[in-house]
Amino acid sequence: MQKEIMNNDNTQEVNNERKIEIHKQCVFCHQMKTVYMTEDEYEKYELHAAGVGLIQEMLPEIDKCDRELLKSGICGDCWKNMFGPAPLEQDEDGEDNNEEDNE
Ligand SMILES: [Zn+2]
């Protein structure tokens, strides 16, 4: 479980929406990547970091590659290098919004 996440986050306007900017370094290429998410998504992200739920269900709007970076600390480019062009999560297409609020 990755714990070195949300150290240096801040908020930023993206498409007229306030987004939280998360910086995460890829564990393989050591590039610093930036992921934007809403406050709501960030709350779910924190929950996931605490071991709750599946990241693809909690952050369905986040790009697959970004999710993988958040989850495993491996950026999209490194995934492609290791596993080919298809990300490992195949279960998001055709899936309806299944918002589960576990509070
Ligand atoms: Zn990388």
py3Dmol code that shows the C-alpha trace and the ligand (Angstrom):
import py3Dmol

protein = """\
ATOM      1  CA  MET A   1       0.000   0.000   0.000  1.00  0.00           C
ATOM      2  CA  GLN A   2       1.455   3.287  -1.099  1.00  0.00           C
ATOM      3  CA  LYS A   3       1.509   5.873   1.648  1.00  0.00           C
ATOM      4  CA  GLU A   4       3.720   8.625   0.302  1.00  0.00           C
ATOM      5  CA  ILE A   5       0.891  10.304  -1.561  1.00  0.00           C
ATOM      6  CA  MET A   6      -0.860  13.512  -0.609  1.00  0.00           C
ATOM      7  CA  ASN A   7       2.107  15.437   0.661  1.00  0.00           C
ATOM      8  CA  ASN A   8       2.156  18.367  -1.674  1.00  0.00           C
ATOM      9  CA  ASP A   9      -1.300  18.796  -3.017  1.00  0.00           C
ATOM     10  CA  ASN A  10      -2.929  22.085  -3.791  1.00  0.00           C
ATOM     11  CA  THR A  11      -5.945  23.246  -5.678  1.00  0.00           C
ATOM     12  CA  GLN A  12      -6.143  24.633  -9.163  1.00  0.00           C
ATOM     13  CA  GLU A  13      -8.789  25.760 -11.613  1.00  0.00           C
ATOM     14  CA  VAL A  14      -9.252  23.234 -14.392  1.00  0.00           C
ATOM     15  CA  ASN A  15     -12.120  23.762 -16.829  1.00  0.00           C
ATOM     16  CA  ASN A  16     -13.760  26.214 -14.430  1.00  0.00           C
ATOM     17  CA  GLU A  17     -13.744  23.572 -11.770  1.00  0.00           C
ATOM     18  CA  ARG A  18     -11.586  23.625  -8.722  1.00  0.00           C
ATOM     19  CA  LYS A  19      -9.351  20.612  -8.851  1.00  0.00           C
ATOM     20  CA  ILE A  20      -6.880  19.255  -6.430  1.00  0.00           C
ATOM     21  CA  GLU A  21      -3.478  18.743  -7.916  1.00  0.00           C
ATOM     22  CA  ILE A  22      -1.659  15.641  -6.799  1.00  0.00           C
ATOM     23  CA  HIS A  23       1.987  15.138  -7.552  1.00  0.00           C
ATOM     24  CA  LYS A  24       3.216  11.601  -7.610  1.00  0.00           C
ATOM     25  CA  GLN A  25       6.538  10.262  -8.672  1.00  0.00           C
ATOM     26  CA  CYS A  26       6.659   7.123 -10.761  1.00  0.00           C
ATOM     27  CA  VAL A  27       8.565   4.436  -8.935  1.00  0.00           C
ATOM     28  CA  PHE A  28      10.189   3.230 -12.159  1.00  0.00           C
ATOM     29  CA  CYS A  29      11.116   6.247 -14.270  1.00  0.00           C
ATOM     30  CA  HIS A  30      11.047   8.680 -11.322  1.00  0.00           C
ATOM     31  CA  GLN A  31       9.198  11.259 -13.353  1.00  0.00           C
ATOM     32  CA  MET A  32       6.986  13.531 -11.306  1.00  0.00           C
ATOM     33  CA  LYS A  33       3.460  13.188 -12.627  1.00  0.00           C
ATOM     34  CA  THR A  34       0.493  15.416 -11.921  1.00  0.00           C
ATOM     35  CA  VAL A  35      -3.057  14.172 -11.491  1.00  0.00           C
ATOM     36  CA  TYR A  36      -6.056  16.471 -11.151  1.00  0.00           C
ATOM     37  CA  MET A  37      -9.187  15.492  -9.314  1.00  0.00           C
ATOM     38  CA  THR A  38     -12.153  17.131  -7.666  1.00  0.00           C
ATOM     39  CA  GLU A  39     -12.420  17.434  -3.914  1.00  0.00           C
ATOM     40  CA  ASP A  40     -14.992  14.673  -3.947  1.00  0.00           C
ATOM     41  CA  GLU A  41     -12.659  12.439  -5.882  1.00  0.00           C
ATOM     42  CA  TYR A  42      -9.846  13.350  -3.581  1.00  0.00           C
ATOM     43  CA  GLU A  43     -11.886  12.215  -0.602  1.00  0.00           C
ATOM     44  CA  LYS A  44     -12.399   8.883  -2.296  1.00  0.00           C
ATOM     45  CA  TYR A  45      -8.763   8.776  -3.181  1.00  0.00           C
ATOM     46  CA  GLU A  46      -7.902   9.214   0.474  1.00  0.00           C
ATOM     47  CA  LEU A  47     -10.322   6.450   1.353  1.00  0.00           C
ATOM     48  CA  HIS A  48      -8.685   4.202  -1.180  1.00  0.00           C
ATOM     49  CA  ALA A  49      -5.284   5.079   0.204  1.00  0.00           C
ATOM     50  CA  ALA A  50      -6.621   3.959   3.559  1.00  0.00           C
ATOM     51  CA  GLY A  51      -7.504   0.605   2.054  1.00  0.00           C
ATOM     52  CA  VAL A  52     -11.165   1.124   1.203  1.00  0.00           C
ATOM     53  CA  GLY A  53     -12.662  -0.005  -2.084  1.00  0.00           C
ATOM     54  CA  LEU A  54     -11.396  -0.390  -5.620  1.00  0.00           C
ATOM     55  CA  ILE A  55      -9.811   2.647  -7.196  1.00  0.00           C
ATOM     56  CA  GLN A  56     -11.503   2.072 -10.551  1.00  0.00           C
ATOM     57  CA  GLU A  57     -14.868   2.172  -8.830  1.00  0.00           C
ATOM     58  CA  MET A  58     -14.064   5.084  -6.572  1.00  0.00           C
ATOM     59  CA  LEU A  59     -12.430   7.230  -9.234  1.00  0.00           C
ATOM     60  CA  PRO A  60     -14.156   6.256 -12.483  1.00  0.00           C
ATOM     61  CA  GLU A  61     -13.574   9.685 -14.026  1.00  0.00           C
ATOM     62  CA  ILE A  62      -9.831   9.571 -13.563  1.00  0.00           C
ATOM     63  CA  ASP A  63      -7.755   8.432 -16.481  1.00  0.00           C
ATOM     64  CA  LYS A  64      -6.754   4.774 -16.290  1.00  0.00           C
ATOM     65  CA  CYS A  65      -3.094   5.592 -16.426  1.00  0.00           C
ATOM     66  CA  ASP A  66      -3.464   8.184 -13.703  1.00  0.00           C
ATOM     67  CA  ARG A  67      -5.368   5.726 -11.562  1.00  0.00           C
ATOM     68  CA  GLU A  68      -2.643   3.174 -11.984  1.00  0.00           C
ATOM     69  CA  LEU A  69      -0.106   5.764 -10.984  1.00  0.00           C
ATOM     70  CA  LEU A  70      -2.132   6.597  -7.884  1.00  0.00           C
ATOM     71  CA  LYS A  71      -2.687   2.959  -7.051  1.00  0.00           C
ATOM     72  CA  SER A  72       0.643   1.362  -7.754  1.00  0.00           C
ATOM     73  CA  GLY A  73       2.958   4.291  -8.285  1.00  0.00           C
ATOM     74  CA  ILE A  74       3.664   3.249 -11.873  1.00  0.00           C
ATOM     75  CA  CYS A  75       3.037   5.777 -14.619  1.00  0.00           C
ATOM     76  CA  GLY A  76       1.267   5.028 -17.897  1.00  0.00           C
ATOM     77  CA  ASP A  77       4.462   5.020 -19.900  1.00  0.00           C
ATOM     78  CA  CYS A  78       6.062   2.435 -17.660  1.00  0.00           C
ATOM     79  CA  TRP A  79       2.922   0.299 -17.796  1.00  0.00           C
ATOM     80  CA  LYS A  80       3.145   0.277 -21.550  1.00  0.00           C
ATOM     81  CA  ASN A  81       6.768  -0.692 -21.390  1.00  0.00           C
ATOM     82  CA  MET A  82       6.045  -3.565 -19.051  1.00  0.00           C
ATOM     83  CA  PHE A  83       2.656  -4.832 -20.102  1.00  0.00           C
ATOM     84  CA  GLY A  84       1.944  -3.412 -23.540  1.00  0.00           C
ATOM     85  CA  PRO A  85      -0.503  -0.721 -24.588  1.00  0.00           C
ATOM     86  CA  ALA A  86      -3.577  -2.038 -22.791  1.00  0.00           C
ATOM     87  CA  PRO A  87      -3.928  -1.011 -19.165  1.00  0.00           C
ATOM     88  CA  LEU A  88      -4.771  -3.787 -16.809  1.00  0.00           C
ATOM     89  CA  GLU A  89      -8.206  -2.563 -15.891  1.00  0.00           C
ATOM     90  CA  GLN A  90     -10.722  -3.753 -18.440  1.00  0.00           C
ATOM     91  CA  ASP A  91     -13.767  -3.432 -16.300  1.00  0.00           C
ATOM     92  CA  GLU A  92     -14.659   0.196 -16.702  1.00  0.00           C
ATOM     93  CA  ASP A  93     -16.045   0.260 -20.218  1.00  0.00           C
ATOM     94  CA  GLY A  94     -19.750  -0.437 -20.421  1.00  0.00           C
ATOM     95  CA  GLU A  95     -20.049  -0.053 -16.730  1.00  0.00           C
ATOM     96  CA  ASP A  96     -22.754   2.228 -15.472  1.00  0.00           C
ATOM     97  CA  ASN A  97     -22.092   4.755 -12.813  1.00  0.00           C
ATOM     98  CA  ASN A  98     -22.123   2.692  -9.717  1.00  0.00           C
ATOM     99  CA  GLU A  99     -21.631   5.234  -7.059  1.00  0.00           C
ATOM    100  CA  GLU A 100     -21.320   3.564  -3.765  1.00  0.00           C
ATOM    101  CA  ASP A 101     -21.317   5.854  -0.837  1.00  0.00           C
ATOM    102  CA  ASN A 102     -19.934   3.924   2.036  1.00  0.00           C
ATOM    103  CA  GLU A 103     -20.144   6.363   4.835  1.00  0.00           C
TER     104      GLU A 103
END
"""
ligand_1 = """\
1
ZN
Zn 7.205 5.814 -15.164
"""
view = py3Dmol.view(width=600, height=400)
view.addModel(protein, "pdb")
view.setStyle({"model": 0}, {"cartoon": {"style": "trace"}})
view.addModel(ligand_1, "xyz")
view.setStyle({"model": 1}, {"stick": {}})
view.zoomTo()
view.show()
